[in-house]
């Protein structure tokens, strides 16, 4: 509930590889409504683990863009808003969904507040992981679902 006090997000810069954008912990907290009382090291570790997973998933896409002369995701043409292109926005969306899914179990165990059933249930975690997977598939130019014959 809003009490008039300003929220103090934890600004920690996370340096990514040279292609994908750097990440700030405060942006993750704001965009994904992460409780501000969670330890910054815990949150940073979750983001680092998710960066490693997402970057590995997107290695072929990175190589494709690099082969076409783009040295950073921010240079790839596409829709832009507030100084960010669609590719970087999609990257952050997938990253933040994956990291939040990894943290769901921590929300109740680390925080001393009342549980939030909507945010902390297994269905929410599955939904966040599906969101990340859908975004990654879209970035790769794949449809949400594909069928292959065996």
N, C-alpha and C positions, 0 to 999 in steps of 0.2 A: 504494500500500500504506500502511496506517495505521502511523505511526511515533510516535504519542503527542503530536506537536506539534499545536497548534490551528491550523486554517486561517485565514488572514487575508484575508477577503473585502474587496473594495473598495467601500466605501459611498459611492456617488455618487447624489444625488437628481436625478431627471429630472422636471421639471415638465411635465405634460401639459396639454391644453386643459382648460377648466373642467368638461367633462362626464366624460371618461374618467379613470381613476385615475392618479395620479403613480406613477412606477416607481423602484425602487432597484436599482442595479447589483448589489449584494450578493445580493438575492433572486434575480435572474436567474442569477448564478453558482451559487448553492446549488441551485436547483430544476433547472437544466439541466446540472449538472456541468461547468461551464465552467472550464478550467484557471486557477488563480489567478495564474499568472505571465504571462498575457496583459495587454497594456497597457490601462489603464482608458480611455484616450481612444479606442482602437480599439473596445472593447466598447460604450462610450457612443455612439459614432457609429453602430454597428450597431443599437443600440436606437432611436436617433433616426430612422434611416432606416426601420426597421420600424414605428415609431409613425406616421410620415407615411403609409406604405402602408396600414396597418390602419385608421387613422382615416378615410382617404379611402374605403376599402372599406365602412366602417360609417356613412358620412355619413347615408344615408337612415334607418338604424335610430336614430341619435342624434336626427335631426329628428322621428321618430315619437314617441320618448319625451319629447322636449322639448315637443312639441305637446300631450302628455298631462299636462304639468305637472311632469315630473321634470327638475330642473336638474343632476343628476349621476347617473351610472350606479349609484353606490352606494345611491341612493334607490329604485331599481326593485325592486318586490317579487319575492320568490323565495326559494329555499332559501338559508340562510346558515350559515357556520361560521367561527369565529375572527374575527368582526367583518367578514367579507367575504361579499358575496352572489354568487350563481351567475353573474350577468352580468359582474361584475368578474373573477371567477376565469376565465371563458371568455376574456375579453379578454386577460388576462395569458398564458393558455395559448397562444393564437394568436400573440401578440406574441413570446413567448419562443421558440416553434418557428420562426417566421420569422427572428428574429435569429440563432438558432443555425445555421440553414441557411445564412445569409449568411456566417457565420464559419467554416464547416467548412474551407475552404481555408487559413485562417490557423492552425489548430491545429498543423499539422505545420511550416509555414514559419516561424512566429514562435517556437514553443517549441523548446527544445533536447532534448526528451525523445524516446524511441522512438515511432514512429508507432503509432496505435491504429486498426487496419483497420476495426473495427466503427463507430467514431465518425467516421472521415474518408473513408468511401467515398461515391461518388455516389448509391448507393441510399439511404443515410442522409439525404442532403440532400433527395432526392425525397420520402422518407417524412416528413420534417419539414415540407416545403412542403405536402404533402397534408394533414397534421395541421392546419396552420394554416387551410387552405381549408375543411376539414370543420367546424372550430369556427366559422368565420365564417358558413358556410352555416347551421349550427344556430342561431347567434345571430339570424340573419335569419328564422328559422322555415322554412327550406328543408330538404328531405331531402338526404342525402349525394349522391344522383345524381338528375338529372331528365332527361327525354327531351322534346325539342321537335320538332315537325314543321316542315319548311322550306317 
